[in-house]
């Protein structure tokens, strides 16, 4: 390899390292997750799957807040809805999407912004 190729390879490796160092892996359901359109109907008998993991990069802009993905009930099965960046809302706090046991089944609580 010549000197220019070696330098280019080194710069590319450094750039990739810098980009990847801004990523974290966050367990769903243990951070500010939820959001989106979700099932709000009756109790279902199928428990949601084990928590999924999402790789969260650096916010694409200032004032953005990560809203993690969640398991939604669609067409008779659980479907993963990926997380997203959203603008923070002054005076509000994010309540993540969750599932709670109810009798012999499960009921969803959609993620939402609540006034503080």
CORFEN-V529449 format. One line per field, one symbol per residue. psi: psi as a letter, one per 20 degrees, with the letter a starting at -180 (. if undefined). burial: b if it has 9 or more other ideal C-beta (glycine too) atoms within 8 Angstrom, else e. A space follows every 10 residues. Layout:
psi->???
burial->???
This chain:
psi->qrhggggggg gggggggggh ijqqpppqij anrbraprpk brpqioqqrq prqqpoaqpi rqjqpporrr pqopkjrppp oqrrpqpqop jqqpoqqrpq pocjbqqqoq qqppp.
burial->eeeeebeebe eeeeeeeeee eebeebebbe bbbbbbebee eeebeeeeee ebebebeeee eeebbbbbbb bbbeeeebbb bebebeeeee ebebbbbebe eeeebbbbee beeeee
